[in-house]
Each structure stands twice: as structure tokens, then as C-alpha cells.
Amino acid sequence: LELPLDVEVLPFALRKPDDKFWLLYADAGRWRNMSDEQVLDELKDFARHGVTGLVEMPLGSVDLSEIKDGKVKFDPSAYNKLAAQCIEAGLPGPHVCSYGGMAPRIRDILGVQTDLNTDVWPEEIKRGVEAVSRAACEATKDAPATWYFYGVDEPGGDNTYAIQEYQAWHAGGANTYATFYRLDFLEKASEYLDAPCFVTGLVAAEGTARRAREA
């Protein structure tokens, strides 16, 4: 089968702004079944297309066995390895790590009776999530690239779980990132967000785009 292909090359080069980052949602899980060379080749291809960082990077594994004593151990080797591969491939970061769900684990270990989706979190839950955040930040302080915590996907202002989770991770020292399309989430969680990301629908209309940018 032969298909004709015509390519028109326009007489100018696009310039990449130095102060902008271009992040790609990565299916990092499938890389577990690939060799390091295959992963590196794919990362290099991302870099050739202008990508500078990845979303949904692995952050590491956490040991909550001593959370009752306020102690958390964090192994960042998964993040450090992939971040180093990204550096080698030309993806300097920052990256975004999806790492939600600590609050239910901590609640179950502590035996606290609370509905995390509707209630104001008890102090021991808040302290526990903050301890995980601090442990992750400490463990990755010498990591090859900066990372941002990504908790709940596209939350609204009525998502009290998401707001409290971002508050706790931010209080623990983590940079935070959230993708959302409802301004009421930004209004309630802005002080806990370092990198608010607007879904296209939020900025597709002039009025909401202006309110989002001003907020």
C-alpha cells in the first residue's frame, strides 16, 4: 500500500519560552515491563517534542508502621531513578507525582472513626498526612528534579476531602499541583496550591478565563 504524503514547512522556527514548562501525562506503570534502554529512548522522544517534565510520576513507597508515634519512613528510589533518567534524556522537570490516598490508610491504622469525605479531619489524621509530606520532602531533598504533589483529579469546591488533603501536604512542605475546571475549588483551596492548572473548559470563555486568572 502506498499513500501520498505532502509536507509544507513554514519559513520560521517556534521559540520555546524559558519560563514555561511543558508536562506530559505519562503512563509510567507500563515502563515496569520495559528495559531501562527502552524507557530512556521514549523519554528522549518526549524531549525531542518539547516536553520538559512528566505528570503522574511515581514518588516512592511509604512505611506507616510507626505512624502512631508520628514517625514515617519514605523510600524515594522510584522517583529518583526515573527523574535521573529524565535528566539524561533532556527532561529537566519539574514533575508532578500522583500520591493521594494517605488519609484512609492513616485513619485505619490509628483506628479513628471519621468520614474523610464529609467530616473535618481529626487532628491526628492531619498530623499523619503532614508527616508523610515531610518525610517525602526530606527523602527527595537531593533528588535530580523538583516534584509537585497531585492529590485528587479535577475536584470541585464541595470536595472537602481534596481541600483538606492539599492543605495537609502543603503544610508538610510539599509543592502542590491540582487540575480543575470549577472556580469554587480555586476559591477554597488557593492558599494550598502552588501550581493551579486550569482545565481547557475553564478558560475557553472570556468571562471565566478572566476570573480564573485574576483569582
C-alpha positions as a printed NumPy array, in Angstrom:
array([[  0.   ,   0.   ,   0.   ],
       [  1.39 ,   3.387,  -0.965],
       [ -0.06 ,   6.632,   0.378],
       [  0.906,  10.081,  -0.941],
       [  2.272,  12.469,   1.677],
       [  2.721,  16.195,   1.142],
       [  4.543,  18.218,   3.8  ],
       [  4.597,  22.019,   3.902],
       [  7.408,  23.514,   6.013],
       [  6.698,  27.093,   7.036],
       [  9.667,  29.524,   6.945],
       [ 10.008,  30.199,  10.674],
       [ 11.031,  28.399,  13.873],
       [  8.913,  28.306,  17.011],
       [ 10.7  ,  29.651,  20.07 ],
       [ 10.368,  27.912,  23.42 ],
       [  9.814,  30.343,  26.31 ],
       [ 12.424,  29.78 ,  29.027],
       [  9.936,  30.404,  31.838],
       [  7.335,  27.825,  30.745],
       [  7.189,  24.112,  31.474],
       [  5.568,  21.554,  29.177],
       [  4.361,  18.488,  31.03 ],
       [  3.075,  15.256,  29.538],
       [  0.784,  12.774,  31.273],
       [  2.955,   9.653,  31.416],
       [  1.789,   6.073,  31.692],
       [  4.712,   5.269,  33.966],
       [  3.272,   1.942,  35.096],
       [  3.899,   0.246,  31.773],
       [  7.596,   1.094,  31.999],
       [  7.903,  -1.627,  34.621],
       [  7.785,  -4.117,  31.752],
       [ 10.373,  -2.286,  29.664],
       [ 14.156,  -2.161,  29.843],
       [ 15.963,   0.95 ,  31.019],
       [ 17.149,   1.477,  27.443],
       [ 13.596,   1.364,  26.106],
       [ 12.4  ,   3.818,  28.765],
       [ 15.271,   6.175,  28.007],
       [ 14.537,   6.056,  24.279],
       [ 10.931,   7.007,  24.938],
       [ 11.894,   9.834,  27.288],
       [ 14.297,  11.176,  24.664],
       [ 11.448,  11.161,  22.163],
       [  9.326,  13.193,  24.605],
       [ 12.177,  15.7  ,  24.928],
       [ 12.505,  15.97 ,  21.138],
       [  8.865,  17.04 ,  21.055],
       [  9.451,  19.857,  23.543],
       [  8.269,  18.168,  26.74 ],
       [ 10.188,  19.202,  29.87 ],
       [  8.516,  17.131,  32.592],
       [  6.039,  14.367,  33.36 ],
       [  2.709,  14.16 ,  35.182],
       [  1.823,  11.145,  37.351],
       [  5.419,  10.237,  38.11 ],
       [  5.945,   7.636,  40.858],
       [  7.016,   9.276,  44.105],
       [  8.102,   6.298,  46.197],
       [  6.93 ,   3.945,  48.924],
       [  5.942,   4.891,  52.45 ],
       [  6.252,   2.914,  55.698],
       [  3.472,   3.832,  58.142],
       [  4.246,   1.156,  60.724],
       [  5.256,   3.795,  63.304],
       [  2.657,   6.43 ,  62.425],
       [  1.121,   6.115,  65.892],
       [  4.357,   7.609,  67.196],
       [  4.331,  10.264,  64.493],
       [  7.161,   8.59 ,  62.556],
       [  7.139,   7.956,  58.811],
       [  9.784,   6.323,  56.637],
       [  9.884,   7.117,  52.931],
       [ 11.757,   5.373,  50.133],
       [ 12.107,   7.727,  47.124],
       [ 14.091,   5.351,  44.923],
       [ 11.316,   5.03 ,  42.316],
       [ 11.184,   8.792,  41.826],
       [ 14.933,   9.291,  41.968],
       [ 15.576,   6.651,  39.306],
       [ 13.016,   7.973,  36.811],
       [ 13.939,  11.61 ,  37.499],
       [ 17.594,  10.769,  36.774],
       [ 16.57 ,   9.056,  33.542],
       [ 14.585,  12.159,  32.63 ],
       [ 17.626,  14.363,  33.206],
       [ 19.704,  12.105,  30.964],
       [ 17.001,  12.257,  28.293],
       [ 16.693,  16.044,  28.409],
       [ 13.597,  16.391,  30.624],
       [ 14.74 ,  18.649,  33.487],
       [ 11.376,  18.8  ,  35.267],
       [  9.65 ,  19.785,  37.391],
       [  7.463,  16.696,  37.557],
       [  4.056,  16.021,  39.089],
       [  3.554,  12.971,  41.327],
       [  0.104,  11.499,  41.924],
       [  0.208,  10.301,  45.538],
       [ -3.214,  10.652,  47.102],
       [ -4.917,   8.266,  49.498],
       [ -2.732,   8.571,  52.591],
       [ -5.563,   9.738,  54.85 ],
       [ -7.606,   6.489,  54.683],
       [ -4.512,   4.398,  55.411],
       [ -3.61 ,   6.54 ,  58.388],
       [ -7.202,   6.531,  59.666],
       [ -7.339,   2.74 ,  59.543],
       [ -4.002,   2.304,  61.305],
       [ -4.95 ,   4.755,  64.061],
       [ -8.446,   3.322,  64.384],
       [-10.093,   6.735,  64.096],
       [-13.815,   6.788,  63.347],
       [-14.477,   9.53 ,  60.809],
       [-15.845,  10.045,  57.305],
       [-12.938,  11.629,  55.489],
       [-15.152,  12.741,  52.598],
       [-17.568,  14.807,  54.702],
       [-16.073,  15.464,  58.136],
       [-13.446,  17.929,  59.243],
       [-10.4  ,  15.702,  59.629],
       [ -9.353,  14.94 ,  63.218],
       [ -6.021,  16.43 ,  64.201],
       [ -4.287,  13.043,  64.269],
       [ -5.239,  12.468,  60.626],
       [ -3.968,  15.896,  59.612],
       [ -0.722,  15.369,  61.512],
       [ -0.279,  11.957,  59.912],
       [ -0.65 ,  13.236,  56.352],
       [  1.63 ,  16.173,  57.137],
       [  4.209,  13.684,  58.444],
       [  4.071,  11.762,  55.164],
       [  4.555,  15.019,  53.261],
       [  7.544,  15.989,  55.406],
       [  9.081,  12.537,  55.032],
       [  8.677,  12.633,  51.244],
       [ 10.18 ,  16.118,  51.05 ],
       [ 13.115,  15.16 ,  53.251],
       [ 13.769,  11.944,  51.343],
       [ 13.795,  13.763,  47.992],
       [ 15.655,  16.906,  49.023],
       [ 18.637,  15.829,  46.904],
       [ 16.543,  14.408,  44.056],
       [ 17.552,  15.227,  40.467],
       [ 14.395,  17.32 ,  39.865],
       [ 11.632,  19.149,  41.713],
       [  8.258,  17.426,  42.163],
       [  4.717,  18.586,  42.904],
       [  2.087,  16.652,  44.856],
       [ -1.054,  15.748,  42.893],
       [ -3.937,  14.508,  45.036],
       [ -7.481,  14.422,  43.67 ],
       [ -8.215,  14.765,  39.958],
       [-10.425,  17.714,  38.942],
       [-12.018,  18.408,  42.348],
       [-14.763,  20.948,  42.94 ],
       [-15.249,  23.321,  45.826],
       [-17.56 ,  20.832,  47.523],
       [-14.799,  18.208,  47.667],
       [-13.797,  18.685,  51.29 ],
       [-11.515,  15.647,  51.136],
       [ -9.424,  17.194,  48.356],
       [ -9.204,  20.573,  50.072],
       [ -8.046,  19.044,  53.351],
       [ -5.597,  16.715,  51.616],
       [ -3.951,  19.606,  49.764],
       [ -3.886,  21.616,  52.975],
       [ -2.066,  18.824,  54.82 ],
       [  0.507,  18.16 ,  52.102],
       [  1.151,  21.879,  51.735],
       [  1.566,  22.219,  55.498],
       [  4.08 ,  19.366,  55.387],
       [  6.246,  21.306,  52.94 ],
       [  5.313,  19.771,  49.587],
       [  4.788,  21.787,  46.428],
       [  1.203,  21.181,  45.314],
       [ -0.497,  20.906,  41.923],
       [ -4.183,  20.469,  41.049],
       [ -6.076,  20.252,  37.778],
       [ -9.642,  21.581,  37.985],
       [-12.412,  23.15 ,  35.943],
       [-14.52 ,  24.704,  38.729],
       [-13.579,  28.073,  40.153],
       [-15.123,  27.264,  43.535],
       [-12.251,  24.85 ,  44.178],
       [ -9.701,  27.57 ,  43.466],
       [-11.586,  29.949,  45.764],
       [-11.428,  27.481,  48.67 ],
       [ -8.016,  25.894,  48.106],
       [ -5.87 ,  28.597,  46.504],
       [ -3.716,  29.137,  49.594],
       [ -2.738,  25.448,  49.498],
       [ -1.888,  25.364,  45.77 ],
       [  1.497,  26.243,  44.336],
       [  0.556,  25.293,  40.767],
       [ -3.146,  25.568,  39.887],
       [ -3.819,  24.025,  36.469],
       [ -6.891,  25.196,  34.552],
       [ -8.79 ,  22.619,  32.513],
       [ -9.467,  23.9  ,  28.992],
       [-13.179,  24.335,  29.629],
       [-12.482,  26.786,  32.43 ],
       [-10.562,  29.19 ,  30.212],
       [-12.419,  28.644,  26.937],
       [-14.832,  31.503,  27.69 ],
       [-13.63 ,  35.064,  28.254],
       [-15.554,  35.62 ,  31.477],
       [-14.444,  32.523,  33.369],
       [-10.917,  32.822,  31.987],
       [-10.617,  36.344,  33.381],
       [-11.983,  35.329,  36.791],
       [ -9.653,  32.327,  36.955],
       [ -6.568,  34.364,  36.078],
       [ -7.456,  37.148,  38.493],
       [ -8.071,  34.6  ,  41.256]])
